[in-house]
Amino acid sequence: MTFHFLFWILLIPFFAEARWATHEDAALQLNDRTQIETVRPDGTSEMEITEELEVLKDSGREAATVQRLYYNEFSEKVSILDAYTLTEGQKHKVDPATIEDKPMASFGAGFDQERQILLVYPRVAVGSKVYLKYKVERTQVPLENVFSSIPIWGQSYYWKKSQNIILSAIPLKIKVNDPQHVLKVKESKEGKLQKISITQTKPLYAETVQDGNWVAYKKLTWVSLSSLKNWEELSRRSLDGWEKVLVQPLPERFEAIEQKAKKQKTEVGQINTVTSLLSETIQYMGDWRTVEGRLWPRSLAKIAETHIGDCKDFSVVTVAILRKLGFQAYVVLVNRGVEVRDFEEALPFYDANHAMVKAIGKSGKIYWVDPTNLVSMAQGIFPDVAGKHAFVLDPKNPSREKIPEVSLLTNQTVADRALTIQKDCSIDVSGKAIFKGESALEWAGKGLVLSPKGIEEEIISTSVGEPLEKEDKRTVEMPDLTKRIVEDLVFKYTYHQRQGVKRTNRGYYLEIPAMLSLLTAEDQVSDMFLGSPPITLKKVRVIKGGTIENTQILNAEIKTPWVEAKRVCTQEKEGLHMEDTLVIKTRFIPADDLKGLVYKKLAKDLKFYFDVGIVTEVK
């Protein structure tokens, strides 16, 4: 997993201009969609789906011509009942001989086979309608006697009309989120079955156009269905498949890791030794597949034998070893992703795409450990799981807990540069970049995947903001980037840039861009993602021999709930000293806040006070 933080030199512009798409923006229109789903007492189900799409623009022809359906061979069966194109009143059937049902590329003994059905529609043109009727039977479910579903309306196409009918032998709770008032939901009985009818009464298009697509769930149209009483029940029902693996004997390969970890004197050292050695021993297969239709790991012996594993396998092995070392350790299920947000508004459902570990040391300290990464960091929290709700599979106390967010006190980046301006407007730069805490993830372990030359070029190009000319000299002094355990990193570098400043009649002109630039549109509907977990970034510039008048006019400070910025400019003996600090306090600025006065003032002040230029004389 690669993490991209707000980096330490560049101007970072954020444009959040996403507005709701209109019918004029749509390339495809869903004229009608009917889905009838029957849920059995064990949680398995059968669906029959009928769809008619109309091509509105030439850009929609490709999507309408080639359609794909994906399913799990072990736990699902898909049957195509009918498919045809209607063009200028003529029906053109999809030739059954052209329908491909084939396995997707995969590897790894013990994993289920994912399959893809490919349908190619004939004679598709603008104005054509493509029709599909198919059946999906789910023969295995992750958790027995449990059913949950969250259909969302208005995505991918312009939806004109639709109806969902659910006939359930399991009592289901219902929660409706209908901000556009387009749904009519009716609950009744059909024999012994609970019947839920959801009818779309008005057209809906819930896609956004332009930049940004972080629309809050509360702004979308959805219905949440669940047989679960609460989130804790989900954790409790998930336990058995994991504990059955955890009581298995530890294979010799993993016992060797345990013995090496025992030699470490600290809890952090032991955990990092386990996960780093596991990363060397087992090849991570970035996947979230089921085994025999269920979300369980494979056996410890099978993981050791195949030398590969997904997040479930890595987590169960880590928990097994940590328990041998005296930790209280449990598998944790979480929805991973730096930009991914929890669907907190919905009823309880299996909201997880990743497995990791919660460990409690003898000291009582809690560690949130993700063993699937290339590098290990028990002393911190990986940004793609920080701040997320997680299902903790503790046999005695299954729960849903919130993983702490990345701390501003530990996640820090400092760029310190000294600039010497030459008479020909070139500049000589010497500097260092310091990455503390989680920000070191940007570079930790990079020596395992890139050459020293490649890393050097990346450091210099990022520092300068643009590629240097071949003739421009540069040097880079790097820390050891082949370690699998994250630690604070310091880079030192020098370079010569031939066109570093501009000459004026008053001295040399140097641009000082803001570290953050914000822009939104009046009809903004998506939240603004600030590109990083909470982080403190500091940029220090020393212009050797530089002098300017009224340094205090460049000083500024901004404080908001989302961002803080500060600039301090002073005249020192060695020259002009400028220090910028940017604190990102939250990952997102909500769309509603983007229309407020506080945000508008923030965007204006960042540009006015922090995006500046100076003219300096050089002694």
C-alpha positions as CSV (number, residue, x, y, z in Angstrom):
1,M,0.0,0.0,0.0
2,T,1.4,3.4,-1.0
3,F,0.5,6.5,0.9
4,H,0.6,10.0,-0.7
5,F,0.7,12.8,1.8
6,L,0.7,16.5,1.2
7,F,4.3,16.8,0.2
8,W,6.8,19.3,1.5
9,I,7.6,21.7,-1.3
10,L,4.8,22.0,-3.8
11,L,1.8,24.2,-4.0
12,I,-1.3,22.0,-3.4
13,P,-4.4,23.2,-5.2
14,F,-7.7,21.6,-4.3
15,F,-10.6,22.1,-6.6
16,A,-14.0,20.8,-5.5
17,E,-16.5,21.8,-8.2
18,A,-18.7,18.7,-8.5
19,R,-22.3,19.6,-9.2
20,W,-25.3,17.2,-9.7
21,A,-25.4,15.9,-13.2
22,T,-28.5,16.7,-15.3
23,H,-30.4,14.8,-18.0
24,E,-28.3,16.7,-20.6
25,D,-25.1,15.3,-19.1
26,A,-26.3,11.7,-19.2
27,A,-24.9,9.3,-21.9
28,L,-27.3,6.4,-20.9
29,Q,-30.8,6.4,-19.5
30,L,-32.3,3.6,-17.4
31,N,-35.9,3.5,-18.8
32,D,-37.0,0.8,-16.5
33,R,-35.5,-1.6,-13.9
34,T,-37.3,-4.3,-11.9
35,Q,-35.7,-6.4,-9.2
36,I,-37.5,-9.1,-7.4
37,E,-35.5,-10.8,-4.6
38,T,-36.6,-13.7,-2.4
39,V,-34.6,-14.2,0.8
40,R,-34.6,-17.6,2.4
41,P,-34.4,-18.4,6.2
42,D,-30.7,-19.2,5.9
43,G,-29.9,-15.8,4.3
44,T,-29.4,-17.1,0.8
45,S,-31.5,-15.5,-1.9
46,E,-32.7,-15.5,-5.5
47,M,-33.0,-12.3,-7.6
48,E,-34.6,-11.7,-11.0
49,I,-33.5,-8.4,-12.6
50,T,-34.9,-6.8,-15.7
51,E,-33.3,-3.6,-17.2
52,E,-33.8,-1.5,-20.2
53,L,-31.1,1.1,-21.1
54,E,-31.4,3.8,-23.8
55,V,-28.4,5.3,-25.5
56,L,-28.6,9.1,-25.3
57,K,-25.2,10.1,-26.6
58,D,-22.5,8.5,-28.7
59,S,-20.3,8.3,-25.6
60,G,-22.8,5.8,-24.2
61,R,-22.6,3.4,-27.1
62,E,-19.6,1.5,-25.8
63,A,-21.0,1.0,-22.3
64,A,-24.3,-0.2,-23.8
65,T,-22.6,-2.5,-26.4
66,V,-20.4,-4.4,-24.0
67,Q,-21.9,-5.3,-20.6
68,R,-20.3,-7.3,-17.8
69,L,-21.7,-9.3,-14.9
70,Y,-19.4,-10.6,-12.2
71,Y,-20.1,-13.4,-9.7
72,N,-18.4,-15.9,-7.4
73,E,-18.5,-19.4,-8.9
74,F,-18.7,-21.1,-5.5
75,S,-21.4,-19.0,-3.9
76,E,-23.5,-17.7,-6.8
77,K,-25.1,-18.8,-10.0
78,V,-26.1,-16.4,-12.8
79,S,-28.4,-17.2,-15.7
80,I,-29.0,-14.9,-18.7
81,L,-32.8,-15.2,-19.5
82,D,-33.0,-12.7,-22.4
83,A,-30.9,-10.0,-24.0
84,Y,-31.5,-7.9,-27.2
85,T,-31.1,-4.5,-28.8
86,L,-34.0,-2.5,-30.1
87,T,-32.9,-0.1,-32.9
88,E,-35.3,1.8,-35.1
89,G,-38.1,-0.6,-34.1
90,Q,-36.1,-3.7,-35.0
91,K,-35.2,-6.3,-32.4
92,H,-31.7,-7.8,-32.6
93,K,-31.2,-10.7,-30.2
94,V,-27.8,-11.2,-28.5
95,D,-26.5,-14.5,-30.0
96,P,-26.2,-17.0,-27.1
97,A,-23.0,-18.3,-28.8
98,T,-21.4,-14.8,-28.2
99,I,-22.1,-14.7,-24.5
100,E,-18.8,-15.5,-22.7
101,D,-18.8,-16.9,-19.2
102,K,-15.2,-17.2,-18.1
103,P,-13.0,-17.2,-15.1
104,M,-11.2,-14.0,-14.2
105,A,-7.4,-14.1,-13.9
106,S,-6.6,-15.3,-10.4
107,F,-4.2,-17.4,-8.4
108,G,-3.8,-18.9,-5.0
109,A,-4.9,-22.3,-3.8
110,G,-7.9,-22.3,-1.5
111,F,-9.5,-19.1,-2.9
112,D,-12.9,-19.1,-4.7
113,Q,-13.0,-18.5,-8.5
114,E,-14.4,-15.2,-9.7
115,R,-16.1,-15.3,-13.0
116,Q,-17.2,-12.7,-15.6
117,I,-20.1,-12.9,-18.0
118,L,-19.5,-10.8,-21.1
119,L,-22.5,-9.7,-23.3
120,V,-22.0,-8.0,-26.6
121,Y,-25.1,-6.3,-28.0
122,P,-25.5,-6.0,-31.8
123,R,-26.5,-2.8,-33.8
124,V,-26.2,-0.3,-30.9
125,A,-26.6,3.3,-32.0
126,V,-27.7,6.6,-30.4
127,G,-31.4,6.1,-29.7
128,S,-31.1,2.3,-29.3
129,K,-32.5,0.4,-26.3
130,V,-30.7,-2.6,-24.8
131,Y,-32.7,-5.1,-22.8
132,L,-31.4,-7.5,-20.2
133,K,-33.1,-10.1,-18.0
134,Y,-31.1,-12.3,-15.8
135,K,-31.3,-14.3,-12.6
136,V,-28.8,-14.4,-9.7
137,E,-28.9,-17.2,-7.1
138,R,-26.8,-16.8,-3.9
139,T,-26.2,-20.3,-2.6
140,Q,-23.7,-19.3,0.1
141,V,-23.6,-16.2,2.3
142,P,-20.8,-14.9,4.6
143,L,-22.9,-15.2,7.7
144,E,-25.7,-17.8,8.0
145,N,-29.2,-16.6,8.7
146,V,-28.1,-13.0,8.1
147,F,-29.3,-10.7,5.3
148,S,-28.4,-7.1,4.6
149,S,-28.6,-4.9,1.5
150,I,-28.3,-1.2,0.6
151,P,-29.5,-0.5,-2.9
152,I,-28.6,3.0,-4.1
153,W,-30.7,4.8,-6.8
154,G,-29.6,7.1,-9.6
155,Q,-26.0,6.1,-10.1
156,S,-24.2,5.5,-13.4
157,Y,-27.3,6.3,-15.5
158,Y,-30.2,8.7,-15.5
159,W,-32.9,6.6,-13.8
160,K,-36.5,7.1,-15.1
161,K,-38.3,4.3,-13.4
162,S,-37.5,1.4,-11.1
163,Q,-39.0,-1.0,-8.6
164,N,-37.5,-3.3,-6.0
165,I,-39.5,-6.1,-4.4
166,I,-38.1,-8.0,-1.5
167,L,-39.8,-11.1,-0.2
168,S,-38.0,-12.2,3.0
169,A,-38.3,-15.2,5.3
170,I,-36.1,-13.3,7.7
171,P,-37.6,-10.2,9.5
172,L,-35.8,-7.1,8.1
173,K,-35.5,-3.7,9.5
174,I,-35.9,-0.8,7.0
175,K,-34.2,2.6,6.9
176,V,-35.0,5.0,4.0
177,N,-32.7,7.9,3.0
178,D,-34.6,9.8,0.3
179,P,-33.4,13.5,0.1
180,Q,-34.9,13.9,-3.4
181,H,-38.3,12.4,-2.4
182,V,-38.4,10.0,-5.3
183,L,-39.2,6.7,-3.5
184,K,-42.4,5.2,-2.2
185,V,-41.8,2.3,0.3
186,K,-44.5,0.0,1.3
187,E,-44.3,-2.9,3.8
188,S,-46.8,-5.8,3.8
189,K,-47.2,-9.6,4.2
190,E,-47.3,-12.2,1.4
191,G,-48.1,-15.4,3.2
192,K,-45.4,-16.0,5.8
193,L,-43.0,-13.6,4.0
194,Q,-42.3,-10.0,4.7
195,K,-42.9,-8.0,1.5
196,I,-41.1,-4.7,0.9
197,S,-41.9,-2.8,-2.2
198,I,-39.7,0.2,-3.2
199,T,-41.1,2.2,-6.2
200,Q,-39.2,5.1,-7.8
201,T,-41.9,7.7,-8.5
202,K,-39.7,10.4,-10.2
203,P,-36.6,10.5,-12.4
204,L,-33.2,10.6,-10.6
205,Y,-29.6,11.2,-11.6
206,A,-27.3,11.0,-8.6
207,E,-24.0,11.4,-10.4
208,T,-21.7,14.4,-10.2
209,V,-19.8,16.2,-13.0
210,Q,-16.6,18.2,-12.9
211,D,-14.0,17.5,-10.3
212,G,-14.6,15.7,-7.0
213,N,-16.9,12.8,-6.2
214,W,-17.0,12.7,-2.4
215,V,-20.7,13.1,-2.0
216,A,-21.9,12.4,1.6
217,Y,-24.1,9.4,1.9
218,K,-26.8,11.5,3.4
219,K,-27.2,13.3,0.0
220,L,-27.7,10.0,-1.9
221,T,-30.9,8.0,-2.3
222,W,-30.8,4.6,-0.6
223,V,-32.7,2.1,1.4
224,S,-30.9,0.1,4.1
225,L,-32.3,-3.4,4.9
226,S,-30.9,-5.6,7.7
227,S,-31.8,-8.6,9.8
228,L,-29.1,-7.6,12.4
229,K,-30.1,-6.0,15.7
230,N,-26.9,-3.9,16.1
231,W,-23.3,-3.7,14.9
232,E,-22.1,-5.8,17.8
233,E,-24.2,-8.7,16.7
234,L,-22.4,-8.7,13.4
235,S,-19.0,-9.0,15.2
236,R,-20.4,-11.8,17.3
237,R,-21.7,-13.8,14.3
238,S,-18.4,-13.4,12.5
239,L,-16.3,-15.1,15.2
240,D,-16.5,-18.8,14.6
241,G,-14.7,-19.0,11.3
242,W,-11.8,-17.1,12.7
243,E,-11.4,-18.8,16.0
244,K,-11.4,-22.2,14.4
245,V,-8.3,-21.2,12.5
246,L,-6.6,-19.5,15.5
247,V,-6.7,-22.7,17.7
248,Q,-4.7,-24.6,15.0
249,P,-1.1,-25.5,15.7
250,L,1.4,-22.8,14.6
251,P,3.4,-24.1,11.6
252,E,7.2,-24.3,11.9
253,R,7.6,-21.4,9.6
254,F,5.6,-19.1,11.8
255,E,7.1,-20.5,15.0
256,A,10.5,-19.3,13.8
257,I,9.0,-15.7,13.5
258,E,7.7,-16.0,17.1
259,Q,11.1,-17.0,18.4
260,K,12.8,-14.1,16.8
261,A,10.2,-11.7,18.1
262,K,10.7,-13.0,21.6
263,K,14.2,-11.5,21.6
264,Q,12.8,-7.9,21.3
265,K,12.6,-6.0,24.6
266,T,9.6,-3.8,23.7
267,E,6.1,-4.5,22.7
268,V,6.5,-2.3,19.6
269,G,9.7,-4.1,18.7
270,Q,8.0,-7.5,19.0
271,I,5.0,-6.5,16.9
272,N,7.1,-4.9,14.2
273,T,9.4,-8.0,14.1
274,V,6.4,-10.3,13.6
275,T,4.8,-8.2,10.8
276,S,8.1,-7.4,9.0
277,L,9.2,-11.0,9.0
278,L,5.7,-12.1,7.9
279,S,6.0,-9.6,5.0
280,E,9.3,-11.3,4.0
281,T,7.9,-14.8,4.3
282,I,4.4,-14.5,2.7
283,Q,3.6,-12.7,-0.5
284,Y,0.6,-10.4,0.0
285,M,-2.2,-10.9,-2.5
286,G,-4.3,-7.7,-2.4
287,D,-7.7,-9.3,-2.5
288,W,-10.8,-9.7,-0.4
289,R,-12.1,-13.1,-1.7
290,T,-14.2,-15.6,0.1
291,V,-13.1,-19.2,0.9
292,E,-16.0,-21.6,0.2
293,G,-18.3,-18.6,-0.1
294,R,-17.5,-17.3,3.4
295,L,-15.3,-14.5,4.7
296,W,-12.9,-16.7,6.6
297,P,-9.1,-17.1,6.4
298,R,-7.5,-20.3,5.2
299,S,-5.8,-22.7,7.6
300,L,-2.5,-21.8,9.1
301,A,-0.9,-24.8,7.4
302,K,-2.3,-23.8,4.0
303,I,-1.0,-20.2,4.3
304,A,2.5,-21.5,5.3
305,E,2.5,-24.0,2.5
306,T,1.5,-21.7,-0.3
307,H,3.6,-18.7,0.8
308,I,0.8,-16.3,-0.3
309,G,-2.1,-14.8,1.5
310,D,-4.7,-12.0,1.5
311,C,-5.5,-9.7,4.4
312,K,-7.5,-12.3,6.2
313,D,-4.6,-14.7,6.1
314,F,-2.0,-12.2,7.2
315,S,-4.2,-11.1,10.1
316,V,-5.0,-14.5,11.4
317,V,-1.3,-15.5,11.4
318,T,-0.3,-12.3,13.1
319,V,-3.0,-12.8,15.8
320,A,-1.8,-16.4,16.3
321,I,1.8,-15.4,16.8
322,L,1.0,-12.4,19.0
323,R,-1.1,-14.6,21.3
324,K,1.9,-16.9,21.7
325,L,3.9,-13.8,22.7
326,G,1.5,-12.9,25.4
327,F,-0.6,-10.2,23.7
328,Q,-4.3,-10.1,23.7
329,A,-4.9,-10.1,20.0
330,Y,-8.0,-10.1,17.8
331,V,-8.8,-9.9,14.1
332,V,-10.4,-6.6,13.1
333,L,-12.6,-6.0,10.1
334,V,-12.6,-2.5,8.6
335,N,-13.5,-0.5,5.5
336,R,-10.0,0.4,4.3
337,G,-9.1,3.5,2.2
338,V,-7.7,7.0,2.8
339,E,-10.7,8.5,0.9
340,V,-13.2,5.8,2.0
341,R,-15.7,6.8,4.6
342,D,-17.9,4.7,6.9
343,F,-21.5,4.3,5.9
344,E,-22.6,5.2,9.5
345,E,-26.1,6.3,8.5
346,A,-27.1,2.8,7.4
347,L,-28.4,-0.2,9.4
348,P,-25.8,-2.8,10.5
349,F,-24.3,-4.5,7.4
350,Y,-21.1,-6.2,6.5
351,D,-19.2,-2.9,5.9
352,A,-15.7,-4.2,5.6
353,N,-13.2,-4.7,2.8
354,H,-10.1,-5.5,4.8
355,A,-8.8,-7.5,7.8
356,M,-6.2,-6.3,10.3
357,V,-5.3,-6.7,14.0
358,K,-6.0,-5.2,17.4
359,A,-3.4,-6.1,20.0
360,I,-3.2,-5.2,23.7
361,G,0.1,-5.5,25.3
362,K,0.9,-6.5,28.9
363,S,1.2,-2.8,29.6
364,G,-2.4,-2.3,28.6
365,K,-1.4,-0.2,25.5
366,I,-3.6,-0.8,22.4
367,Y,-2.0,-1.3,19.0
368,W,-3.8,-1.2,15.7
369,V,-1.7,-3.4,13.4
370,D,-2.0,-3.9,9.7
371,P,0.3,-6.7,8.7
372,T,-0.4,-6.5,4.9
373,N,1.8,-3.4,4.3
374,L,5.3,-3.6,2.9
375,V,6.6,-1.9,6.0
376,S,5.7,-2.3,9.7
377,M,4.6,0.5,12.1
378,A,3.1,-0.7,15.4
379,Q,4.1,2.7,16.9
380,G,1.6,4.5,14.6
381,I,-1.6,4.0,12.6
382,F,-1.7,3.5,8.9
383,P,-3.7,6.4,7.3
384,D,-6.0,4.1,5.2
385,V,-7.5,2.6,8.4
386,A,-7.2,5.5,10.8
387,G,-10.4,7.0,12.0
388,K,-12.5,4.1,10.8
389,H,-15.1,2.0,12.6
390,A,-13.9,-1.6,13.0
391,F,-15.5,-4.9,14.0
392,V,-13.3,-6.4,16.7
393,L,-13.7,-10.2,16.8
394,D,-13.0,-10.7,20.5
395,P,-14.6,-14.0,21.5
396,K,-15.5,-12.6,25.0
397,N,-16.5,-9.1,24.0
398,P,-17.2,-8.7,20.2
399,S,-17.6,-5.1,19.5
400,R,-17.6,-2.2,17.0
401,E,-14.9,0.3,17.9
402,K,-13.4,3.4,16.3
403,I,-9.7,3.2,15.3
404,P,-8.0,6.5,16.4
405,E,-7.2,9.1,13.8
406,V,-3.6,9.8,12.8
407,S,-2.1,12.2,15.4
408,L,-0.9,15.7,14.5
409,L,1.7,15.3,17.2
410,T,3.4,12.5,15.4
411,N,2.6,12.9,11.7
412,Q,4.9,15.8,10.7
413,T,6.9,16.9,7.7
414,V,9.6,19.6,7.7
415,A,11.3,21.0,4.7
416,D,14.3,23.3,5.5
417,R,16.1,25.0,2.6
418,A,18.8,27.6,2.2
419,L,18.9,29.5,-1.1
420,T,21.9,31.3,-2.5
421,I,20.9,33.6,-5.4
422,Q,23.6,34.1,-8.0
423,K,24.1,37.2,-10.2
424,D,22.9,35.2,-13.3
425,C,19.5,34.5,-11.6
426,S,20.4,30.9,-10.9
427,I,20.1,29.5,-7.4
428,D,22.1,27.1,-5.3
429,V,20.0,25.2,-2.8
430,S,21.0,23.1,0.1
431,G,18.3,21.6,2.3
432,K,16.9,18.7,4.3
433,A,13.5,17.0,4.4
434,I,12.4,15.4,7.7
435,F,9.5,12.9,7.8
436,K,8.2,12.0,11.2
437,G,5.6,9.4,12.2
438,E,3.1,8.4,9.6
439,S,4.6,10.8,7.0
440,A,7.6,8.6,6.8
441,L,5.4,6.0,5.0
442,E,5.9,8.0,1.9
443,W,9.5,6.8,1.7
444,A,9.9,3.8,4.1
445,G,10.7,0.6,2.3
446,K,11.1,2.5,-1.0
447,G,14.6,1.0,-1.4
448,L,12.9,-2.4,-1.8
449,V,11.1,-1.3,-4.9
450,L,13.1,1.5,-6.5
451,S,16.8,2.0,-7.4
452,P,18.8,4.6,-5.4
453,K,19.0,6.7,-8.6
454,G,15.2,6.6,-9.0
455,I,14.7,7.7,-5.4
456,E,17.3,10.5,-5.9
457,E,15.4,11.8,-8.9
458,E,12.1,11.7,-7.1
459,I,13.5,13.7,-4.1
460,I,15.0,16.4,-6.3
461,S,12.1,16.7,-8.8
462,T,9.6,17.0,-5.8
463,S,11.8,19.6,-4.1
464,V,12.2,21.7,-7.2
465,G,8.7,21.3,-8.4
466,E,9.9,20.6,-11.9
467,P,12.6,18.5,-13.6
468,L,16.1,20.0,-13.5
469,E,18.2,20.3,-16.6
470,K,20.7,17.6,-17.2
471,E,23.5,20.1,-16.7
472,D,22.2,21.2,-13.3
473,K,24.2,19.6,-10.5
474,R,22.5,17.8,-7.6
475,T,23.4,15.6,-4.7
476,V,21.2,13.5,-2.3
477,E,22.1,12.0,1.0
478,M,19.5,9.3,1.9
479,P,18.8,7.2,4.9
480,D,18.5,3.4,4.6
481,L,15.2,2.9,2.8
482,T,15.4,-0.9,2.6
483,K,14.2,-1.4,6.2
484,R,10.8,-2.9,6.7
485,I,10.2,-1.0,9.9
486,V,9.1,2.6,9.8
487,E,11.2,5.2,11.5
488,D,11.7,8.9,11.2
489,L,13.7,9.8,8.0
490,V,16.0,12.7,7.1
491,F,17.1,13.4,3.6
492,K,19.8,16.0,2.8
493,Y,20.2,17.4,-0.7
494,T,21.8,20.1,-2.8
495,Y,21.1,21.3,-6.3
496,H,21.8,24.1,-8.8
497,Q,18.9,25.6,-10.7
498,R,19.8,27.8,-13.6
499,Q,16.5,29.7,-13.8
500,G,15.6,30.1,-10.1
501,V,14.6,33.7,-9.8
502,K,13.8,36.7,-12.0
503,R,15.7,40.0,-12.2
504,T,13.8,43.3,-11.6
505,N,14.8,47.0,-11.3
506,R,14.6,46.6,-7.5
507,G,16.3,43.3,-7.0
508,Y,15.5,39.6,-7.5
509,Y,11.9,38.4,-7.7
510,L,11.0,35.1,-6.0
511,E,7.6,33.5,-5.9
512,I,6.4,32.2,-2.5
513,P,3.3,30.0,-3.3
514,A,0.8,29.0,-0.7
515,M,1.1,25.5,0.6
516,L,-2.6,25.0,0.1
517,S,-5.0,26.6,-2.5
518,L,-8.8,26.0,-2.4
519,L,-11.5,26.5,-5.0
520,T,-15.2,25.5,-5.1
521,A,-18.2,26.2,-7.2
522,E,-21.5,27.8,-6.1
523,D,-23.5,24.6,-6.9
524,Q,-21.0,22.4,-5.1
525,V,-22.6,19.1,-3.8
526,S,-19.5,17.0,-3.0
527,D,-17.3,17.3,0.1
528,M,-13.7,18.5,-0.4
529,F,-11.1,15.9,0.3
530,L,-7.9,17.6,1.6
531,G,-5.6,14.9,0.3
532,S,-4.2,13.7,3.6
533,P,-5.0,12.4,7.1
534,P,-4.3,15.0,9.8
535,I,-0.7,16.3,9.4
536,T,1.6,19.2,10.3
537,L,3.7,20.5,7.5
538,K,6.5,23.0,8.0
539,K,8.5,24.7,5.3
540,V,11.5,26.9,6.2
541,R,13.3,29.1,3.6
542,V,16.5,31.0,4.2
543,I,17.5,33.3,1.4
544,K,21.2,33.9,2.2
545,G,22.1,37.5,2.2
546,G,18.5,38.4,1.2
547,T,17.0,41.7,2.5
548,I,13.6,43.2,2.2
549,E,11.7,46.0,3.8
550,N,8.6,45.5,6.0
551,T,9.0,41.8,6.6
552,Q,6.0,41.9,9.0
553,I,3.7,42.6,6.1
554,L,4.2,39.0,5.0
555,N,3.3,37.5,8.4
556,A,-0.1,35.9,8.7
557,E,-2.1,33.4,10.6
558,I,-5.4,31.6,9.9
559,K,-7.4,29.2,12.1
560,T,-10.4,27.2,11.1
561,P,-12.0,23.9,12.1
562,W,-10.3,22.2,9.1
563,V,-7.0,24.0,8.4
564,E,-4.6,26.2,10.2
565,A,-1.8,28.2,8.4
566,K,0.9,30.5,9.7
567,R,3.8,32.4,8.2
568,V,6.6,34.1,10.1
569,C,9.1,36.3,8.1
570,T,12.1,37.8,9.9
571,Q,15.4,39.5,8.9
572,E,18.3,37.6,10.4
573,K,22.1,38.0,10.1
574,E,22.4,35.2,7.6
575,G,19.6,36.6,5.4
576,L,15.8,36.5,5.0
577,H,14.1,33.8,7.1
578,M,10.6,32.6,6.2
579,E,8.8,29.8,8.0
580,D,5.4,28.5,6.8
581,T,3.3,26.0,8.8
582,L,0.2,24.2,7.5
583,V,-1.9,22.0,9.8
584,I,-4.5,19.8,8.1
585,K,-6.9,18.9,10.9
586,T,-9.5,16.8,9.1
587,R,-9.6,14.8,5.9
588,F,-12.8,16.4,4.5
589,I,-14.5,19.7,4.5
590,P,-18.3,19.0,4.2
591,A,-20.1,20.4,1.2
592,D,-22.5,22.4,3.4
593,D,-19.5,24.1,5.1
594,L,-18.0,25.0,1.7
595,K,-20.9,27.5,1.2
596,G,-20.3,29.2,4.6
597,L,-18.5,32.4,5.4
598,V,-15.8,30.7,7.4
599,Y,-14.7,28.6,4.4
600,K,-15.0,31.4,1.9
601,K,-12.8,33.6,4.1
602,L,-10.3,30.7,4.4
603,A,-10.0,30.3,0.6
604,K,-9.6,34.1,0.2
605,D,-7.0,34.5,2.9
606,L,-4.9,31.6,1.8
607,K,-4.6,33.2,-1.6
608,F,-4.2,36.8,-0.4
609,Y,-1.7,36.3,2.5
610,F,0.1,33.1,1.5
611,D,0.4,33.1,-2.3
612,V,2.9,36.0,-2.6
613,G,6.1,37.1,-4.3
614,I,9.0,39.0,-2.9
615,V,11.7,41.3,-4.4
616,T,14.9,41.0,-2.4
617,E,18.3,42.5,-2.7
618,V,21.2,40.2,-2.0
619,K,24.3,41.4,-0.1
